[in-house]
């Protein structure tokens, strides 16, 4: 008998969790937002595995955005069953106050964005794929969430 045993999927039902998540019903809007916008690669972000020290409050803010567990209107409106198109940002009362809007486009936090020229604000996927300036990415996300809290 080998000292290394084969991984038994019956012992760990999470072996195919990623496959299950990717096949999940297309009717779940929150899941689709996560899969199609916030984590297209369905991978672990370097913020969780890199050796760079990131204070807990910054990492927590970053995680809240990635997991859609924040107080932006896109989420609080979902809790209250407000139609998506009515969850608008106060910057123009037109755009939905989503993660993408506040982190990439919102004029209310434009001055915060200007302090982080090294981050790629082309789109949300480019921003979240940042792996060089992880600390600054977390700090930026924290400042934006703080502005809207």
C-alpha positions as a printed NumPy array, in Angstrom:
array([[  0.   ,   0.   ,   0.   ],
       [  1.328,   3.424,  -1.005],
       [  1.734,   6.137,   1.571],
       [ -0.084,   8.467,  -0.903],
       [ -3.672,   7.564,  -1.631],
       [ -5.807,   8.602,  -4.567],
       [ -8.146,  11.491,  -3.903],
       [-11.614,  10.04 ,  -3.418],
       [-14.466,  12.261,  -4.637],
       [-16.85 ,  10.361,  -2.346],
       [-14.872,  11.548,   0.657],
       [-14.856,  15.168,  -0.474],
       [-17.957,  16.378,  -2.316],
       [-16.238,  19.703,  -3.084],
       [-13.86 ,  18.187,  -5.644],
       [-16.116,  19.282,  -8.502],
       [-17.384,  22.466,  -6.903],
       [-15.926,  24.685,  -9.627],
       [-17.61 ,  22.549, -12.299],
       [-20.894,  22.743, -10.426],
       [-20.635,  26.517, -10.089],
       [-19.872,  26.956, -13.771],
       [-22.929,  24.859, -14.707],
       [-25.23 ,  26.634, -12.271],
       [-28.571,  27.857, -13.534],
       [-28.437,  30.975, -15.726],
       [-31.439,  32.354, -13.832],
       [-29.409,  33.423, -10.791],
       [-28.59 ,  37.066, -11.444],
       [-26.212,  37.445,  -8.504],
       [-24.286,  34.369,  -9.543],
       [-24.122,  35.537, -13.156],
       [-22.808,  38.929, -12.095],
       [-20.094,  37.216, -10.088],
       [-19.176,  34.765, -12.86 ],
       [-19.472,  37.152, -15.814],
       [-18.123,  40.384, -14.341],
       [-16.347,  40.097, -10.998],
       [-14.484,  36.8  , -11.358],
       [-14.545,  35.67 , -14.969],
       [-11.714,  33.204, -14.486],
       [-13.37 ,  31.753, -11.354],
       [ -9.965,  31.821,  -9.693],
       [ -8.463,  32.799,  -6.372],
       [ -7.182,  36.381,  -6.471],
       [ -3.518,  37.014,  -5.571],
       [ -4.66 ,  39.173,  -2.645],
       [ -5.392,  35.916,  -0.792],
       [ -2.214,  34.045,  -1.69 ],
       [  0.425,  36.744,  -2.141],
       [  2.961,  37.419,   0.593],
       [  2.218,  41.15 ,   0.539],
       [  0.877,  42.35 ,   3.872],
       [ -2.6  ,  43.811,   3.481],
       [ -4.361,  45.075,   6.608],
       [ -7.537,  43.212,   7.438],
       [ -9.844,  46.189,   6.88 ],
       [ -8.522,  46.658,   3.312],
       [ -8.684,  42.969,   2.458],
       [-12.186,  42.796,   3.919],
       [-13.401,  45.639,   1.698],
       [-11.883,  43.978,  -1.359],
       [-13.524,  40.677,  -0.434],
       [-16.888,  42.358,   0.104],
       [-16.85 ,  43.693,  -3.447],
       [-15.691,  40.396,  -4.944],
       [-18.372,  38.5  ,  -3.031],
       [-21.094,  41.136,  -3.508],
       [-21.496,  41.589,   0.222],
       [-21.444,  45.383,   0.401],
       [-23.864,  48.275,   0.814],
       [-24.03 ,  49.541,  -2.75 ],
       [-27.563,  49.94 ,  -4.076],
       [-27.183,  46.996,  -6.451],
       [-27.111,  44.778,  -3.332],
       [-29.295,  46.653,  -0.854],
       [-31.939,  46.978,  -3.568],
       [-31.807,  43.223,  -4.145],
       [-32.454,  42.657,  -0.444],
       [-35.465,  44.98 ,  -0.614],
       [-36.719,  43.564,  -3.94 ],
       [-36.293,  46.944,  -5.68 ],
       [-36.153,  46.506,  -9.46 ],
       [-32.584,  46.663, -10.753],
       [-33.186,  49.729, -12.921],
       [-34.311,  51.7  ,  -9.841],
       [-31.127,  51.034,  -7.842],
       [-29.477,  54.146,  -9.248],
       [-26.415,  56.059,  -8.118],
       [-26.801,  59.576,  -6.806],
       [-24.107,  60.814,  -9.234],
       [-26.65 ,  61.08 , -12.058],
       [-29.767,  59.147, -10.98 ],
       [-29.459,  57.139, -14.211],
       [-26.713,  54.521, -13.823],
       [-27.296,  51.547, -11.556],
       [-25.007,  51.8  ,  -8.535],
       [-23.167,  48.553,  -9.236],
       [-19.639,  47.455,  -8.434],
       [-18.566,  48.292, -11.983],
       [-20.154,  51.715, -11.937],
       [-18.654,  52.907,  -8.646],
       [-15.182,  51.454,  -9.23 ],
       [-14.812,  52.42 , -12.902],
       [-17.212,  55.196, -13.926],
       [-18.807,  57.074, -11.037],
       [-18.037,  60.779, -10.995],
       [-18.514,  60.984,  -7.227],
       [-15.308,  59.019,  -6.644],
       [-13.353,  60.356,  -9.626],
       [-10.989,  62.189,  -7.265],
       [-10.225,  58.9  ,  -5.491],
       [ -9.497,  57.226,  -8.844],
       [ -7.047,  60.008,  -9.706],
       [ -4.931,  59.064,  -6.674],
       [ -4.36 ,  55.574,  -8.144],
       [ -3.042,  56.116, -11.693],
       [ -1.125,  52.837, -11.558],
       [ -4.379,  50.813, -11.516],
       [ -6.074,  49.798, -14.758],
       [ -9.544,  51.353, -14.808],
       [-10.389,  50.241, -18.354],
       [-13.028,  47.81 , -17.082],
       [-13.859,  45.891, -13.915],
       [-12.138,  42.728, -15.094],
       [ -8.887,  44.606, -15.798],
       [ -9.071,  46.254, -12.402],
       [ -9.651,  42.979, -10.565],
       [ -6.894,  41.245, -12.514],
       [ -4.364,  43.619, -10.975],
       [ -1.573,  41.575,  -9.462],
       [  1.278,  44.095,  -9.18 ],
       [ -0.295,  46.763,  -6.983],
       [ -2.425,  44.546,  -4.785],
       [ -2.159,  46.71 ,  -1.683],
       [ -3.184,  49.822,  -3.634],
       [ -6.063,  47.975,  -5.271],
       [ -7.413,  46.986,  -1.863],
       [ -6.908,  50.502,  -0.555],
       [ -8.758,  51.979,  -3.537],
       [-11.698,  49.597,  -3.139],
       [-11.827,  50.355,   0.584],
       [-11.932,  54.115,  -0.017],
       [-14.699,  53.797,  -2.596],
       [-16.842,  51.577,  -0.36 ],
       [-16.262,  53.933,   2.55 ],
       [-17.455,  56.846,   0.419],
       [-20.754,  55.079,  -0.269],
       [-21.349,  53.783,   3.271]])
